[in-house]
């Protein structure tokens, strides 16, 4: 990944905004998938506990 300072020098402001938006969207997607994964694990563990 680029450091934000070097990225800012080589990009016009519009492109910087797009990069920032994309990074935000990626963060959101990652957060969502992590939450989904946690929910799946939680369901699996509760199902396993019920079987005991």
N, CA, C and O atoms as a GROMACS GRO file, in nm:
protein
  208
    1UNK      N    1   0.085  -0.121   0.000
    1UNK     CA    2   0.000   0.000   0.000
    1UNK      C    3   0.088   0.126   0.000
    1UNK      O    4   0.200   0.125   0.051
    2UNK      N    5   0.034   0.231  -0.058
    2UNK     CA    6   0.104   0.358  -0.058
    2UNK      C    7   0.083   0.427   0.076
    2UNK      O    8  -0.020   0.408   0.140
    3UNK      N    9   0.182   0.506   0.117
    3UNK     CA   10   0.157   0.592   0.232
    3UNK      C   11   0.074   0.710   0.184
    3UNK      O   12   0.088   0.751   0.069
    4UNK      N   13  -0.011   0.763   0.268
    4UNK     CA   14  -0.105   0.866   0.224
    4UNK      C   15  -0.034   0.992   0.174
    4UNK      O   16  -0.085   1.061   0.086
    5UNK      N   17   0.084   1.023   0.231
    5UNK     CA   18   0.155   1.144   0.190
    5UNK      C   19   0.207   1.133   0.047
    5UNK      O   20   0.191   1.227  -0.032
    6UNK      N   21   0.268   1.020   0.011
    6UNK     CA   22   0.319   1.004  -0.126
    6UNK      C   23   0.204   0.992  -0.225
    6UNK      O   24   0.215   1.036  -0.339
    7UNK      N   25   0.095   0.933  -0.182
    7UNK     CA   26  -0.024   0.919  -0.266
    7UNK      C   27  -0.083   1.057  -0.296
    7UNK      O   28  -0.127   1.084  -0.407
    8UNK      N   29  -0.083   1.144  -0.196
    8UNK     CA   30  -0.140   1.278  -0.212
    8UNK      C   31  -0.061   1.360  -0.313
    8UNK      O   32  -0.119   1.441  -0.385
    9UNK      N   33   0.071   1.339  -0.320
    9UNK     CA   34   0.155   1.416  -0.412
    9UNK      C   35   0.128   1.380  -0.557
    9UNK      O   36   0.128   1.469  -0.643
   10UNK      N   37   0.104   1.254  -0.588
   10UNK     CA   38   0.094   1.211  -0.727
   10UNK      C   39  -0.050   1.207  -0.778
   10UNK      O   40  -0.072   1.179  -0.896
   11UNK      N   41  -0.147   1.236  -0.693
   11UNK     CA   42  -0.287   1.227  -0.736
   11UNK      C   43  -0.353   1.363  -0.735
   11UNK      O   44  -0.331   1.442  -0.643
   12UNK      N   45  -0.435   1.393  -0.836
   12UNK     CA   46  -0.519   1.512  -0.830
   12UNK      C   47  -0.626   1.494  -0.721
   12UNK      O   48  -0.659   1.381  -0.685
   13UNK      N   49  -0.679   1.605  -0.667
   13UNK     CA   50  -0.775   1.598  -0.556
   13UNK      C   51  -0.893   1.505  -0.584
   13UNK      O   52  -0.936   1.432  -0.494
   14UNK      N   53  -0.945   1.508  -0.706
   14UNK     CA   54  -1.058   1.421  -0.740
   14UNK      C   55  -1.024   1.274  -0.722
   14UNK      O   56  -1.102   1.196  -0.668
   15UNK      N   57  -0.904   1.238  -0.769
   15UNK     CA   58  -0.861   1.099  -0.757
   15UNK      C   59  -0.837   1.062  -0.611
   15UNK      O   60  -0.868   0.950  -0.570
   16UNK      N   61  -0.782   1.155  -0.534
   16UNK     CA   62  -0.763   1.131  -0.390
   16UNK      C   63  -0.896   1.096  -0.325
   16UNK      O   64  -0.904   1.004  -0.243
   17UNK      N   65  -1.000   1.169  -0.363
   17UNK     CA   66  -1.132   1.146  -0.306
   17UNK      C   67  -1.180   1.006  -0.342
   17UNK      O   68  -1.233   0.934  -0.257
   18UNK      N   69  -1.160   0.967  -0.469
   18UNK     CA   70  -1.201   0.833  -0.513
   18UNK      C   71  -1.125   0.726  -0.435
   18UNK      O   72  -1.183   0.627  -0.391
   19UNK      N   73  -0.996   0.748  -0.418
   19UNK     CA   74  -0.913   0.652  -0.342
   19UNK      C   75  -0.965   0.640  -0.200
   19UNK      O   76  -0.977   0.530  -0.146
   20UNK      N   77  -0.997   0.754  -0.140
   20UNK     CA   78  -1.046   0.754  -0.003
   20UNK      C   79  -1.181   0.681   0.005
   20UNK      O   80  -1.203   0.601   0.096
   21UNK      N   81  -1.270   0.708  -0.091
   21UNK     CA   82  -1.401   0.642  -0.096
   21UNK      C   83  -1.383   0.491  -0.108
   21UNK      O   84  -1.446   0.414  -0.037
   22UNK      N   85  -1.294   0.451  -0.201
   22UNK     CA   86  -1.271   0.308  -0.224
   22UNK      C   87  -1.219   0.242  -0.098
   22UNK      O   88  -1.264   0.133  -0.061
   23UNK      N   89  -1.125   0.307  -0.032
   23UNK     CA   90  -1.069   0.251   0.091
   23UNK      C   91  -1.178   0.238   0.197
   23UNK      O   92  -1.183   0.138   0.269
   24UNK      N   93  -1.266   0.339   0.206
   24UNK     CA   94  -1.376   0.335   0.302
   24UNK      C   95  -1.469   0.219   0.270
   24UNK      O   96  -1.510   0.145   0.360
   25UNK      N   97  -1.503   0.204   0.141
   25UNK     CA   98  -1.591   0.094   0.100
   25UNK      C   99  -1.529  -0.041   0.131
   25UNK      O  100  -1.599  -0.133   0.173
   26UNK      N  101  -1.399  -0.054   0.109
   26UNK     CA  102  -1.329  -0.178   0.141
   26UNK      C  103  -1.336  -0.206   0.291
   26UNK      O  104  -1.363  -0.318   0.333
   27UNK      N  105  -1.312  -0.102   0.372
   27UNK     CA  106  -1.321  -0.117   0.517
   27UNK      C  107  -1.460  -0.165   0.558
   27UNK      O  108  -1.474  -0.254   0.641
   28UNK      N  109  -1.563  -0.104   0.498
   28UNK     CA  110  -1.701  -0.142   0.528
   28UNK      C  111  -1.725  -0.289   0.493
   28UNK      O  112  -1.783  -0.364   0.571
   29UNK      N  113  -1.678  -0.328   0.374
   29UNK     CA  114  -1.696  -0.467   0.329
   29UNK      C  115  -1.627  -0.564   0.423
   29UNK      O  116  -1.682  -0.669   0.458
   30UNK      N  117  -1.505  -0.529   0.464
   30UNK     CA  118  -1.429  -0.615   0.556
   30UNK      C  119  -1.502  -0.625   0.689
   30UNK      O  120  -1.515  -0.734   0.746
   31UNK      N  121  -1.548  -0.511   0.739
   31UNK     CA  122  -1.618  -0.509   0.867
   31UNK      C  123  -1.743  -0.597   0.860
   31UNK      O  124  -1.773  -0.672   0.953
   32UNK      N  125  -1.815  -0.586   0.748
   32UNK     CA  126  -1.937  -0.664   0.730
   32UNK      C  127  -1.906  -0.813   0.727
   32UNK      O  128  -1.975  -0.893   0.792
   33UNK      N  129  -1.802  -0.852   0.652
   33UNK     CA  130  -1.769  -0.995   0.641
   33UNK      C  131  -1.719  -1.049   0.775
   33UNK      O  132  -1.747  -1.164   0.810
   34UNK      N  133  -1.646  -0.967   0.850
   34UNK     CA  134  -1.600  -1.008   0.983
   34UNK      C  135  -1.720  -1.029   1.075
   34UNK      O  136  -1.724  -1.126   1.151
   35UNK      N  137  -1.816  -0.938   1.069
   35UNK     CA  138  -1.937  -0.951   1.150
   35UNK      C  139  -2.014  -1.077   1.112
   35UNK      O  140  -2.062  -1.150   1.199
   36UNK      N  141  -2.026  -1.104   0.980
   36UNK     CA  142  -2.093  -1.225   0.933
   36UNK      C  143  -2.022  -1.349   0.986
   36UNK      O  144  -2.086  -1.444   1.031
   37UNK      N  145  -1.890  -1.346   0.980
   37UNK     CA  146  -1.810  -1.459   1.026
   37UNK      C  147  -1.833  -1.483   1.175
   37UNK      O  148  -1.848  -1.597   1.219
   38UNK      N  149  -1.836  -1.375   1.252
   38UNK     CA  150  -1.860  -1.387   1.397
   38UNK      C  151  -1.998  -1.445   1.425
   38UNK      O  152  -2.014  -1.529   1.513
   39UNK      N  153  -2.097  -1.400   1.348
   39UNK     CA  154  -2.233  -1.451   1.365
   39UNK      C  155  -2.237  -1.601   1.334
   39UNK      O  156  -2.301  -1.678   1.406
   40UNK      N  157  -2.169  -1.641   1.227
   40UNK     CA  158  -2.165  -1.783   1.190
   40UNK      C  159  -2.101  -1.864   1.303
   40UNK      O  160  -2.154  -1.968   1.342
   41UNK      N  161  -1.989  -1.816   1.354
   41UNK     CA  162  -1.919  -1.886   1.463
   41UNK      C  163  -2.008  -1.896   1.587
   41UNK      O  164  -2.013  -1.999   1.654
   42UNK      N  165  -2.079  -1.786   1.615
   42UNK     CA  166  -2.168  -1.783   1.730
   42UNK      C  167  -2.278  -1.887   1.715
   42UNK      O  168  -2.309  -1.960   1.808
   43UNK      N  169  -2.337  -1.892   1.594
   43UNK     CA  170  -2.442  -1.991   1.567
   43UNK      C  171  -2.388  -2.132   1.581
   43UNK      O  172  -2.453  -2.219   1.639
   44UNK      N  173  -2.268  -2.154   1.526
   44UNK     CA  174  -2.208  -2.287   1.533
   44UNK      C  175  -2.183  -2.328   1.678
   44UNK      O  176  -2.210  -2.441   1.717
   45UNK      N  177  -2.131  -2.235   1.757
   45UNK     CA  178  -2.099  -2.268   1.896
   45UNK      C  179  -2.226  -2.291   1.978
   45UNK      O  180  -2.228  -2.379   2.064
   46UNK      N  181  -2.332  -2.213   1.952
   46UNK     CA  182  -2.458  -2.236   2.025
   46UNK      C  183  -2.520  -2.368   1.984
   46UNK      O  184  -2.576  -2.439   2.068
   47UNK      N  185  -2.510  -2.403   1.856
   47UNK     CA  186  -2.560  -2.532   1.808
   47UNK      C  187  -2.482  -2.646   1.874
   47UNK      O  188  -2.540  -2.747   1.915
   48UNK      N  189  -2.350  -2.630   1.884
   48UNK     CA  190  -2.265  -2.731   1.947
   48UNK      C  191  -2.300  -2.745   2.095
   48UNK      O  192  -2.303  -2.856   2.148
   49UNK      N  193  -2.326  -2.634   2.161
   49UNK     CA  194  -2.363  -2.638   2.303
   49UNK      C  195  -2.496  -2.709   2.322
   49UNK      O  196  -2.513  -2.783   2.419
   50UNK      N  197  -2.590  -2.687   2.230
   50UNK     CA  198  -2.720  -2.754   2.240
   50UNK      C  199  -2.705  -2.905   2.225
   50UNK      O  200  -2.779  -2.982   2.287
   51UNK      N  201  -2.609  -2.948   2.143
   51UNK     CA  202  -2.591  -3.092   2.118
   51UNK      C  203  -2.531  -3.162   2.240
   51UNK      O  204  -2.549  -3.283   2.256
   52UNK      N  205  -2.461  -3.090   2.325
   52UNK     CA  206  -2.397  -3.151   2.442
   52UNK      C  207  -2.498  -3.208   2.540
   52UNK      O  208  -2.460  -3.263   2.643
   0.00000   0.00000   0.00000
